[in-house]
Amino acid sequence: MSLAERLGLTVLRRIDPETAHGLALRGLKAGLAPAPGPVTSDRLSVDLAGMALPNPLGLAAGFDKNAEALRPLSRAGFGFLEVGAATPRPQEGNPRPRLYRLAEDRAAINRFGFNNHGIGPIADRLAATPTAIPRGLNLGANKDSADRAADFAQVLRRAADHMDFATVNVSSPNTEKLRDLQGSEALRALLAGVMAANKRGLPIFLKIAPDLDDTALADIAAVAGETGIAGIVATNTTLGRDGLRSSHRDQTGGLSGRPLFDRSTRVLARLSSLTDLPLIGVGGVGSAEDAYAKIRAGATAVQLYTAMVYDGLSLAVRIARGLDDLLARDGLTAAQAVGKDRDRWL
């Protein structure tokens, strides 16, 4: 990490978290960010549901909700990007404050509630900003929608020509009853509607919660196989609060960051034993070792977000290069490492 990035993070951490996040995005758009381009090698290159990734490290949804910083983020070292979540209509989300740093735990709690500009402006930005790496959109539903399942298909139809994949997000804990759509019958109907709207044949992923038991995971794996989606993102934020030290630990919302790592990786490994679909591992990734552990637990690719609050955007380059070193040490490619340690997590 450069001295300038270290100083910038020090300043941002003294500001309200959501305001600091907005300033960070403005800095990105102004060119105040590392831009080495995608990190790649023969070991790191991987195929994810037909998409050629220069490396398996992606940016998770939520960092760039409105697709405002696509160009600088595509040059920050990642192998792919996910923006959003986007809903059909603009949405303010929940009242502020709604984002909390848990510095002692290297974590965050948010209760944003799908705040975004709506799919119209987001799709326009995607159309106007080509990138050298695959990028996808996290699909959401408006809080006051009469038919949330239809919202996902509507967002997909509007932006399909300008993205490489889409993720159906039924696992945010911050929209009332959204997680109810993870039930097998509701999920089957929702995914059928999305797939019917997927005229371009984009890879469609499903993002699930980490707070599901083995029966629910088995149901999700079965529905995923039946509906023809491309893969599963494991996982979103958790409602659990085990072992937290921060004074913000009891805030309402979804917990992300370091405390989520073990829980999300166990879910990932369990899914890996239930389906042959490619999996994207998310939750607590903050180092090359974390990314490698997710891959060895069953992930074809991984994503991160919260760790950058503490270690900056240059973390993407450091993780990708560190992952390359770990693979070289073990004489493996990223594809060959998938699932090597799955049984350790079951």
Secondary structure, 3 states (H helix, E strand, C coil): CCHHHHHHHHHHCCCCHHHHHHHHHHHHHCCCCCCCCCCCCCCCCEEECCEEECCCEEECCCCCCCCCCHHHHHCCCCCEEEEEEECCCCECCCCCCCEEEEHHHCEEEECCCCCECCHHHHHHHHHHCCCCCCEEEEECCCCCCCCHHHHHHHHHHHHHHHCCEEEEECCCCCCCCHHHHHCHHHHHHHHHHHHHHCCCCCCEEEEECCCCCHHHHHHHHHHHHHHCCCEEEECCCECCCCCCCCCCCCCCCEEEEHHHHHHHHHHHHHHHHHCCCCEEEECCCCCHHHHHHHHHHCCCEEEECCHHHHHCCCHHHHHHHHHHHHHHHHCCCHHHHCCCCHHHHC
